């Protein structure tokens, strides 16, 4: 800690406590003789390259200059925003006082403000980042593929084998087996609904969800964790975010709140109803074929995502049953 803080005009450490949220990187609430800070340890090897981190830092500073609520990192004495200590990359950010709020804690008006915020982020990124040619289907360096159900069937068989071999069996294994068999039946029924390759791309946050948005009172104070900043289908980020913010514990979506959010997003981002409806279909298909939580659990022995699995796995079943209603909520 001393070796790190000597690079900044931040004083000496008094306390340093881990921040529990976050699955890939490590964060700390740091109090020093000069104030309070958020210390981020860029631990995930996919996003820990210092050059890439500094590139994202410059982007957040440009967003801040446009008035987007972000928390750009503090520069060190040498002007750099990434400190590499013993082979590990760190960044020091101002501490933003606030709390996380999911969709269940938001009014309809606040849901609209959330959609407008994400739309403003996408519009601002289009101004500050290199052109992507988002008006064309993704090609070349940014192909947008949809999952192949043949690969998914093979993955389901592998995961079912891992569930069977897990001893002693527990309630998570029972739910996992039920959802895997259920998902296989759904894929057999809807295999010919696979969306074509394509989709309009643009710069996106990449991981927009409740734990990456801090509220102060009723207003967003800061969008944090820009590690997944990149070029992806913009409208699909809006759909994924809604599926996280507005999922209920039983695995359904609060469609009136989705509608308020989606209308504001479309208006602010300049996205058409048909573009968002196509994104709904692609994200539904993605969810139908996705088993990342089970792969973490059974392949990596990592159980941090387990609490999210019951609602997330139920959502895709409900979404399939209520497909037309979900599309209408996003596109009306």
KEKE-3310 file (N, C-alpha, C; in steps of 0.2 Angstrom, whole numbers, plus 5000, padded with zeros to 4 digits):
npx = (5004:5010:5019:5011:5003:5013:5014:5004:4996:4989:4991:4993:4989:4975:4964:4958:4947:4939:4927:4912:4904:4905:4912:4923:4934:4944:4939:4942:4938:4946:4953:4963:4975:4972:4959:4945:4944:4942:4949:4955:4959:4964:4961:4956:4961:4957:4955:4965:4976:4987:4988:4976:4968:4971:4967:4953:4951:4954:4943:4932:4935:4933:4919:4915:4918:4908:4897:4892:4888:4901:4916:4930:4947:4961:4975:4992:5008:5016:5007:5000:4986:4986:4993:5006:5011:5022:5018:5005:4990:4983:4971:4966:4952:4941:4931:4914:4900:4886:4872:4867:4853:4840:4828:4816:4816:4814:4804:4791:4794:4807:4812:4811:4820:4832:4832:4834:4846:4855:4853:4859:4872:4876:4874:4883:4895:4896:4900:4913:4921:4931:4924:4912:4904:4891:4879:4878:4877:4886:4902:4918:4930:4921:4911:4895:4889:4877:4872:4875:4864:4867:4880:4876:4868:4877:4885:4875:4873:4886:4886:4876:4881:4891:4884:4878:4889:4893:4896:4893:4876:4866:4853:4856:4861:4850:4841:4849:4849:4836:4833:4842:4837:4825:4828:4834:4823:4816:4825:4825:4812:4813:4823:4824:4822:4834:4843:4849:4866:4872:4868:4867:4881:4889:4898:4898:4894:4896:4893:4882:4873:4864:4874:4884:4880:4878:4868:4863:4852:4838:4844:4855:4872:4885:4891:4900:4914:4920:4926:4922:4920:4917:4915:4899:4883:4872:4858:4856:4863:4855:4844:4849:4853:4840:4834:4841:4840:4826:4821:4811:4811:4805:4808:4802:4799:4796:4785:4778:4788:4798:4793:4793:4806:4812:4805:4811:4824:4824:4821:4831:4843:4841:4836:4826:4810:4809:4823:4825:4816:4822:4834:4829:4825:4837:4844:4835:4838:4851:4851:4844:4853:4863:4874:4882:4883:4881:4892:4903:4900:4901:4912:4923:4922:4917:4907:4901:4891:4880:4869:4861:4856:4843:4833:4838:4838:4825:4819:4822:4813:4801:4801:4801:4789:4781:4784:4779:4773:4784:4792:4783:4783:4796:4796:4784)
npy = (4994:5006:5008:5010:5021:5031:5036:5044:5060:5058:5056:5046:5029:5025:5017:5002:4994:4980:4981:4972:4970:4964:4953:4951:4960:4968:4978:4992:5001:5015:5025:5039:5050:5061:5060:5051:5037:5026:5012:5002:4986:4979:4965:4954:4945:4947:4961:4968:4974:4987:4997:4996:4999:5012:5018:5017:5024:5037:5039:5039:5051:5060:5058:5063:5076:5079:5079:5067:5056:5050:5043:5048:5041:5046:5056:5050:5056:5056:5058:5047:5036:5023:5013:5002:4989:4978:4969:4970:4979:4995:5007:5023:5031:5044:5043:5039:5044:5035:5023:5007:5004:4993:4989:4986:4996:5008:5021:5023:5034:5036:5025:5028:5039:5031:5024:5035:5039:5029:5029:5042:5040:5031:5040:5049:5042:5040:5052:5054:5043:5033:5032:5019:5015:5012:5011:5001:4983:4973:4969:4962:4968:4967:4956:4950:4936:4923:4911:4894:4881:4868:4868:4872:4861:4851:4857:4857:4843:4840:4848:4842:4830:4833:4838:4826:4819:4826:4826:4827:4827:4842:4855:4865:4857:4850:4860:4864:4853:4852:4864:4863:4852:4857:4868:4862:4856:4867:4873:4863:4865:4878:4879:4884:4897:4904:4919:4929:4932:4948:4965:4982:4991:5000:5010:5004:5004:4991:4983:4986:4988:4986:4986:4993:5006:5020:5028:5044:5049:5052:5052:5047:5046:5041:5031:5017:5006:5003:4993:4984:4992:4994:4990:4985:4978:4991:4993:4980:4980:4989:4981:4970:4976:4980:4968:4964:4974:4974:4962:4951:4942:4930:4927:4935:4949:4966:4973:4985:4994:4991:4996:5010:5013:5009:5017:5029:5027:5024:5036:5045:5039:5038:5027:5015:5008:4996:4992:4990:4980:4969:4968:4963:4950:4945:4945:4937:4925:4923:4922:4910:4901:4902:4898:4903:4904:4892:4886:4892:4887:4873:4870:4879:4879:4890:4899:4912:4917:4910:4914:4922:4913:4906:4916:4921:4909:4906:4916:4916:4906:4911:4922:4916:4911:4922:4930:4939:4949:4954:4959:4969:4977:4983:4989:4997)
npz = (5000:5004:4994:4983:4986:4987:4974:4972:4976:4989:5002:5017:5021:5031:5034:5025:5017:5010:4996:4994:4982:4965:4953:4946:4947:4960:4973:4985:4999:5003:5016:5019:5025:5019:5013:5006:4996:4981:4978:4965:4960:4946:4942:4934:4921:4907:4906:4912:4906:4907:4897:4890:4900:4903:4892:4893:4904:4899:4890:4900:4906:4896:4894:4907:4905:4896:4904:4909:4922:4929:4937:4935:4936:4947:4943:4944:4951:4940:4930:4925:4925:4929:4940:4941:4952:4958:4947:4946:4942:4947:4950:4956:4962:4965:4980:4979:4987:4989:4984:4978:4968:4963:4950:4957:4967:4961:4955:4942:4935:4938:4932:4919:4919:4921:4909:4900:4904:4901:4887:4885:4888:4878:4867:4870:4870:4857:4852:4858:4856:4844:4827:4822:4812:4815:4809:4800:4798:4809:4805:4798:4810:4820:4822:4824:4831:4833:4845:4842:4842:4842:4848:4860:4864:4866:4877:4887:4889:4894:4906:4912:4915:4924:4934:4939:4943:4954:4971:4989:4983:4981:4985:4975:4964:4961:4956:4946:4937:4934:4927:4916:4909:4906:4898:4887:4881:4877:4868:4858:4854:4849:4840:4827:4828:4828:4828:4814:4809:4813:4816:4822:4828:4841:4852:4869:4887:4892:4903:4911:4925:4941:4951:4946:4946:4955:4966:4973:4984:4974:4962:4949:4953:4949:4936:4936:4934:4920:4913:4903:4892:4875:4858:4853:4849:4852:4856:4861:4873:4880:4882:4889:4901:4906:4908:4919:4929:4930:4933:4943:4959:4956:4943:4933:4922:4926:4917:4915:4920:4912:4900:4902:4904:4892:4882:4885:4883:4869:4864:4869:4864:4851:4845:4835:4837:4830:4829:4843:4845:4838:4845:4857:4853:4850:4862:4870:4863:4866:4880:4881:4877:4885:4899:4909:4923:4928:4922:4929:4942:4941:4932:4936:4950:4956:4966:4967:4959:4961:4969:4960:4951:4952:4949:4937:4929:4929:4922:4908:4904:4907:4899:4886:4886:4887:4876:4866:4873:4880:4870:4865:4876:4875:4863:4861)
capx = (5000:5014:5022:5006:5001:5018:5014:4999:4996:4983:4992:4995:4983:4972:4960:4957:4942:4936:4920:4910:4901:4910:4914:4929:4940:4944:4939:4943:4936:4952:4953:4969:4976:4969:4952:4942:4945:4940:4955:4953:4964:4962:4963:4953:4966:4954:4954:4970:4982:4988:4987:4969:4965:4972:4963:4946:4951:4953:4936:4928:4936:4929:4912:4914:4918:4901:4892:4890:4890:4906:4921:4937:4953:4965:4982:4998:5013:5018:5001:4997:4981:4987:4999:5008:5015:5023:5015:4997:4988:4979:4969:4963:4946:4937:4925:4907:4895:4879:4870:4864:4846:4838:4822:4811:4817:4813:4797:4790:4797:4814:4814:4812:4827:4837:4833:4837:4853:4859:4853:4863:4879:4877:4875:4890:4901:4897:4904:4920:4925:4932:4918:4911:4900:4885:4873:4879:4877:4893:4906:4925:4933:4916:4906:4890:4886:4872:4874:4873:4860:4871:4885:4872:4866:4883:4886:4870:4875:4892:4884:4872:4886:4895:4879:4877:4895:4894:4894:4886:4871:4863:4848:4858:4862:4843:4838:4853:4847:4829:4834:4846:4833:4820:4831:4835:4817:4815:4829:4823:4806:4814:4830:4824:4821:4840:4843:4854:4872:4871:4866:4870:4885:4892:4902:4894:4898:4898:4892:4877:4868:4863:4880:4888:4877:4877:4863:4863:4845:4834:4847:4861:4878:4890:4891:4906:4917:4920:4931:4920:4919:4919:4910:4894:4876:4870:4852:4856:4865:4849:4839:4852:4852:4833:4833:4844:4837:4819:4819:4809:4814:4802:4810:4798:4800:4791:4784:4777:4794:4802:4791:4795:4813:4813:4803:4815:4830:4824:4820:4837:4848:4839:4835:4820:4806:4811:4829:4825:4813:4827:4838:4825:4825:4844:4846:4832:4841:4857:4849:4841:4859:4869:4875:4889:4883:4882:4899:4907:4899:4904:4919:4928:4921:4916:4900:4899:4885:4875:4862:4858:4854:4836:4829:4840:4836:4818:4818:4822:4807:4795:4802:4799:4781:4778:4788:4776:4772:4791:4794:4779:4785:4802:4795:4778)
capy = (5000:5012:5009:5012:5028:5036:5038:5049:5065:5055:5055:5039:5025:5025:5011:4999:4989:4977:4982:4966:4969:4963:4946:4950:4963:4969:4985:4993:5008:5017:5031:5041:5056:5066:5059:5044:5035:5019:5009:4996:4981:4976:4958:4950:4945:4949:4968:4970:4977:4994:5001:4996:5003:5020:5020:5017:5030:5043:5039:5041:5058:5064:5058:5067:5083:5081:5079:5061:5055:5045:5045:5046:5040:5052:5055:5050:5061:5056:5060:5041:5034:5016:5011:4994:4988:4970:4966:4971:4986:4998:5014:5026:5035:5048:5040:5042:5042:5033:5017:5004:5003:4989:4991:4986:5002:5013:5022:5023:5040:5035:5020:5032:5042:5026:5023:5041:5039:5024:5032:5048:5037:5029:5045:5053:5038:5041:5058:5054:5037:5033:5030:5012:5013:5008:5010:4995:4977:4972:4965:4963:4967:4967:4951:4948:4930:4921:4905:4888:4877:4862:4868:4872:4854:4848:4860:4854:4836:4840:4850:4837:4825:4836:4838:4819:4817:4831:4823:4825:4831:4847:4858:4868:4852:4848:4865:4865:4848:4854:4870:4861:4848:4862:4872:4858:4855:4874:4874:4858:4868:4884:4879:4887:4904:4907:4925:4929:4936:4955:4969:4988:4991:5006:5010:5003:5003:4984:4980:4991:4984:4990:4986:4998:5013:5023:5034:5049:5051:5049:5054:5044:5049:5039:5025:5014:5000:5003:4988:4981:4997:4991:4990:4980:4981:4996:4991:4974:4982:4991:4975:4966:4980:4980:4961:4963:4979:4974:4955:4950:4936:4924:4926:4938:4956:4971:4975:4993:4998:4990:5000:5017:5013:5008:5023:5035:5025:5025:5044:5048:5036:5038:5020:5014:5002:4989:4990:4987:4973:4964:4967:4959:4943:4942:4944:4931:4919:4923:4919:4903:4897:4904:4894:4905:4903:4884:4884:4895:4883:4866:4870:4883:4879:4897:4899:4918:4919:4905:4917:4925:4908:4904:4921:4921:4903:4906:4922:4914:4901:4915:4926:4912:4910:4929:4933:4944:4954:4957:4963:4975:4982:4987:4992:5001)
capz = (5000:5004:4987:4979:4988:4986:4967:4972:4982:4992:5009:5020:5022:5038:5033:5018:5018:5003:4994:4992:4976:4960:4952:4942:4949:4967:4975:4992:5002:5006:5019:5020:5029:5015:5011:5005:4989:4979:4975:4961:4958:4940:4943:4928:4915:4901:4906:4916:4902:4908:4891:4889:4906:4902:4886:4895:4908:4895:4888:4905:4907:4890:4896:4912:4902:4893:4910:4910:4929:4930:4942:4932:4941:4949:4940:4949:4950:4933:4925:4923:4929:4931:4944:4941:4958:4958:4942:4947:4940:4951:4949:4962:4960:4971:4983:4977:4992:4986:4985:4973:4968:4958:4947:4962:4971:4956:4952:4934:4932:4939:4927:4913:4919:4920:4901:4897:4906:4896:4880:4885:4888:4871:4862:4872:4868:4849:4851:4861:4854:4836:4823:4822:4807:4818:4804:4796:4802:4812:4800:4799:4816:4825:4820:4829:4830:4838:4848:4838:4847:4842:4853:4867:4866:4869:4883:4891:4890:4898:4912:4916:4918:4930:4940:4941:4947:4960:4978:4989:4979:4985:4981:4969:4959:4959:4952:4939:4933:4931:4922:4910:4905:4903:4893:4881:4878:4874:4862:4853:4851:4846:4837:4821:4829:4829:4824:4809:4810:4811:4821:4822:4833:4843:4859:4875:4893:4892:4910:4914:4929:4947:4955:4942:4946:4962:4967:4978:4984:4969:4956:4948:4955:4945:4933:4938:4931:4913:4910:4897:4887:4869:4852:4853:4847:4857:4858:4865:4880:4884:4884:4894:4907:4908:4911:4926:4933:4931:4935:4949:4962:4953:4937:4928:4921:4928:4911:4915:4921:4906:4895:4904:4903:4885:4878:4887:4880:4862:4863:4870:4860:4844:4842:4833:4840:4826:4831:4849:4845:4835:4850:4862:4850:4850:4869:4872:4861:4870:4887:4880:4875:4890:4905:4912:4930:4929:4921:4935:4947:4940:4929:4940:4957:4958:4968:4968:4955:4963:4971:4954:4946:4952:4945:4930:4925:4928:4918:4901:4903:4907:4893:4881:4886:4886:4871:4862:4878:4882:4864:4865:4881:4873:4856:4860)
cpx = (5004:5017:5018:5005:5007:5018:5008:5000:4990:4985:4994:4989:4981:4968:4959:4953:4939:4929:4918:4908:4907:4912:4921:4935:4939:4944:4940:4941:4942:4951:4960:4969:4973:4962:4950:4943:4943:4946:4953:4959:4961:4965:4961:4958:4964:4954:4960:4976:4982:4986:4980:4965:4965:4968:4955:4946:4950:4946:4931:4929:4933:4922:4911:4914:4911:4895:4889:4892:4894:4911:4928:4942:4957:4972:4987:5002:5015:5013:4998:4991:4981:4993:5001:5013:5015:5019:5007:4995:4982:4977:4965:4958:4944:4932:4919:4902:4888:4877:4867:4857:4844:4831:4816:4811:4816:4806:4797:4794:4805:4817:4815:4818:4832:4838:4836:4844:4857:4859:4858:4871:4880:4878:4882:4896:4902:4901:4911:4924:4926:4925:4918:4907:4894:4879:4873:4879:4885:4896:4913:4927:4927:4910:4901:4887:4881:4874:4871:4870:4864:4876:4882:4870:4871:4885:4881:4872:4881:4890:4880:4876:4890:4890:4878:4883:4896:4891:4897:4881:4868:4857:4850:4859:4855:4840:4842:4850:4840:4829:4837:4841:4827:4822:4832:4829:4815:4819:4827:4816:4808:4820:4830:4822:4828:4841:4849:4860:4870:4870:4870:4874:4887:4895:4897:4898:4900:4895:4887:4872:4868:4870:4885:4885:4875:4872:4864:4856:4842:4838:4854:4867:4884:4889:4899:4908:4916:4925:4929:4918:4921:4914:4906:4888:4873:4863:4852:4859:4859:4844:4842:4851:4845:4832:4837:4841:4830:4816:4817:4811:4811:4804:4806:4800:4795:4790:4782:4783:4798:4800:4793:4802:4815:4811:4808:4822:4830:4824:4827:4843:4847:4838:4828:4816:4808:4818:4829:4822:4818:4832:4835:4826:4832:4846:4842:4835:4848:4856:4847:4847:4864:4868:4881:4889:4884:4890:4904:4906:4903:4910:4924:4927:4920:4909:4897:4893:4879:4868:4858:4854:4847:4832:4831:4838:4829:4816:4817:4816:4801:4795:4800:4792:4778:4782:4785:4775:4779:4793:4790:4781:4791:4801:4789:4780)
cpy = (5006:5013:5011:5020:5033:5039:5043:5054:5064:5054:5047:5035:5025:5018:5008:4993:4986:4979:4975:4965:4968:4956:4946:4953:4965:4976:4986:5001:5010:5024:5033:5047:5062:5066:5052:5043:5028:5017:5002:4992:4978:4969:4953:4951:4948:4957:4971:4973:4984:4999:5002:5000:5010:5022:5021:5023:5037:5044:5041:5049:5062:5064:5062:5075:5085:5080:5073:5059:5049:5047:5043:5045:5046:5050:5054:5056:5062:5057:5053:5040:5027:5016:5004:4993:4980:4966:4966:4978:4988:5005:5017:5031:5039:5043:5043:5040:5040:5026:5014:5003:4998:4992:4991:4992:5008:5015:5022:5029:5039:5029:5023:5036:5037:5025:5029:5041:5035:5027:5038:5045:5034:5034:5049:5049:5039:5047:5058:5048:5037:5030:5022:5010:5009:5007:5004:4989:4976:4967:4966:4962:4966:4962:4950:4941:4928:4914:4899:4883:4870:4862:4868:4865:4850:4850:4857:4847:4836:4843:4845:4831:4827:4837:4831:4817:4821:4827:4827:4830:4836:4850:4862:4863:4850:4853:4865:4859:4849:4859:4867:4856:4852:4866:4868:4857:4861:4874:4869:4861:4874:4885:4883:4895:4908:4914:4925:4933:4943:4959:4976:4989:4999:5005:5009:5003:4995:4980:4984:4987:4988:4990:4991:5005:5015:5029:5038:5052:5048:5049:5050:5048:5047:5032:5023:5008:5000:4998:4984:4986:4994:4992:4984:4982:4985:4994:4985:4976:4985:4986:4971:4969:4979:4973:4960:4968:4977:4966:4955:4943:4930:4923:4929:4945:4960:4975:4983:4997:4997:4995:5008:5018:5013:5014:5028:5033:5026:5032:5047:5046:5036:5031:5019:5008:4996:4987:4987:4981:4968:4963:4962:4951:4941:4941:4938:4925:4918:4920:4912:4899:4898:4900:4896:4904:4896:4883:4887:4890:4876:4866:4873:4882:4885:4898:4906:4920:4915:4909:4920:4919:4907:4909:4921:4915:4903:4911:4920:4910:4906:4920:4923:4912:4917:4933:4939:4950:4958:4961:4969:4980:4986:4991:4997:5008)
cpz = (5000:4997:4982:4980:4987:4979:4967:4977:4986:5000:5011:5022:5029:5038:5026:5019:5011:5002:4991:4985:4971:4959:4949:4945:4957:4969:4983:4993:5006:5009:5021:5024:5025:5012:5010:4998:4988:4976:4972:4959:4952:4940:4937:4923:4909:4900:4910:4913:4904:4903:4889:4894:4905:4897:4888:4900:4904:4892:4894:4907:4902:4892:4902:4910:4898:4898:4911:4918:4929:4935:4939:4937:4942:4946:4946:4947:4943:4928:4923:4927:4931:4934:4944:4947:4958:4953:4942:4945:4944:4948:4955:4960:4966:4974:4982:4983:4988:4987:4979:4973:4962:4955:4952:4966:4967:4955:4945:4932:4933:4934:4920:4913:4918:4912:4898:4898:4902:4889:4880:4885:4881:4866:4864:4869:4860:4848:4853:4859:4846:4833:4822:4816:4809:4814:4800:4800:4803:4807:4802:4807:4822:4823:4826:4828:4835:4839:4843:4843:4847:4847:4860:4869:4869:4876:4888:4893:4895:4905:4916:4919:4924:4936:4943:4945:4953:4966:4983:4985:4984:4982:4975:4963:4956:4954:4945:4935:4930:4926:4916:4906:4902:4898:4886:4878:4874:4868:4857:4850:4847:4842:4830:4821:4830:4825:4819:4812:4808:4817:4821:4828:4835:4850:4864:4881:4894:4898:4914:4918:4936:4951:4952:4942:4953:4961:4973:4979:4978:4962:4955:4949:4951:4942:4933:4934:4923:4910:4904:4891:4880:4863:4852:4851:4853:4860:4862:4872:4884:4886:4889:4901:4910:4911:4917:4931:4935:4932:4942:4952:4959:4946:4931:4927:4923:4921:4910:4916:4915:4901:4896:4902:4895:4881:4879:4883:4873:4860:4863:4865:4853:4841:4841:4836:4836:4828:4838:4850:4843:4841:4856:4859:4851:4857:4872:4870:4865:4877:4886:4879:4880:4897:4909:4920:4932:4927:4926:4940:4946:4936:4933:4947:4960:4960:4969:4964:4957:4965:4966:4950:4946:4948:4938:4926:4924:4922:4910:4899:4902:4901:4887:4880:4885:4881:4868:4867:4880:4876:4864:4870:4879:4867:4856:4861)
residu = (UNK:UNK:UNK:UNK:UNK:UNK:UNK:UNK:UNK:UNK:UNK:UNK:UNK:UNK:UNK:UNK:UNK:UNK:UNK:UNK:UNK:UNK:UNK:UNK:UNK:UNK:UNK:UNK:UNK:UNK:UNK:UNK:UNK:UNK:UNK:UNK:UNK:UNK:UNK:UNK:UNK:UNK:UNK:UNK:UNK:UNK:UNK:UNK:UNK:UNK:UNK:UNK:UNK:UNK:UNK:UNK:UNK:UNK:UNK:UNK:UNK:UNK:UNK:UNK:UNK:UNK:UNK:UNK:UNK:UNK:UNK:UNK:UNK:UNK:UNK:UNK:UNK:UNK:UNK:UNK:UNK:UNK:UNK:UNK:UNK:UNK:UNK:UNK:UNK:UNK:UNK:UNK:UNK:UNK:UNK:UNK:UNK:UNK:UNK:UNK:UNK:UNK:UNK:UNK:UNK:UNK:UNK:UNK:UNK:UNK:UNK:UNK:UNK:UNK:UNK:UNK:UNK:UNK:UNK:UNK:UNK:UNK:UNK:UNK:UNK:UNK:UNK:UNK:UNK:UNK:UNK:UNK:UNK:UNK:UNK:UNK:UNK:UNK:UNK:UNK:UNK:UNK:UNK:UNK:UNK:UNK:UNK:UNK:UNK:UNK:UNK:UNK:UNK:UNK:UNK:UNK:UNK:UNK:UNK:UNK:UNK:UNK:UNK:UNK:UNK:UNK:UNK:UNK:UNK:UNK:UNK:UNK:UNK:UNK:UNK:UNK:UNK:UNK:UNK:UNK:UNK:UNK:UNK:UNK:UNK:UNK:UNK:UNK:UNK:UNK:UNK:UNK:UNK:UNK:UNK:UNK:UNK:UNK:UNK:UNK:UNK:UNK:UNK:UNK:UNK:UNK:UNK:UNK:UNK:UNK:UNK:UNK:UNK:UNK:UNK:UNK:UNK:UNK:UNK:UNK:UNK:UNK:UNK:UNK:UNK:UNK:UNK:UNK:UNK:UNK:UNK:UNK:UNK:UNK:UNK:UNK:UNK:UNK:UNK:UNK:UNK:UNK:UNK:UNK:UNK:UNK:UNK:UNK:UNK:UNK:UNK:UNK:UNK:UNK:UNK:UNK:UNK:UNK:UNK:UNK:UNK:UNK:UNK:UNK:UNK:UNK:UNK:UNK:UNK:UNK:UNK:UNK:UNK:UNK:UNK:UNK:UNK:UNK:UNK:UNK:UNK:UNK:UNK:UNK:UNK:UNK:UNK:UNK:UNK:UNK:UNK:UNK:UNK:UNK:UNK:UNK:UNK:UNK:UNK:UNK:UNK:UNK:UNK:UNK:UNK:UNK:UNK:UNK:UNK:UNK:UNK:UNK:UNK:UNK:UNK:UNK:UNK:UNK:UNK:UNK:UNK:UNK:UNK:UNK:UNK:UNK:UNK:UNK:UNK:UNK:UNK:UNK)
# end
